[in-house]
Amino acid sequence: MNAVLPFAVNFALACFALAMLFALLRLLRGPVAEDRILALDALYINGMLVILTLGIGLGAAIYFDIALLIALFGFVGSTAMAKFLLRGEVIEP
């Protein structure tokens, strides 16, 4: 393994943690619901990237499967929230 890889993984984790902190602040302070939904999207994407970075750093393949599930559920949740904001209901009668 390259000597730069542990440094790069730690630096990337720190950057993702900072991005998650900023997204959490926007989630809490967002003036409208659309801002809060975008902050939630940023949170799940950064969480997925943290798990992918850990998978690269630890060399374990199970982290990639977990990140795929997070991406799938996050996309479905974001779509449902956006549809609820537009129409006021998620499932049409």
Secondary structure, DSSP 8 states (H G I E B T S, - for coil): --SSHHHHHHHHHHHHHHHHHHHHHHHHH-SSHHHHHHHHHHHHHHHHHHHHHHHHHHT-THHHHHHHHHHHHHHHHHHHHHHHHHHS-SS--
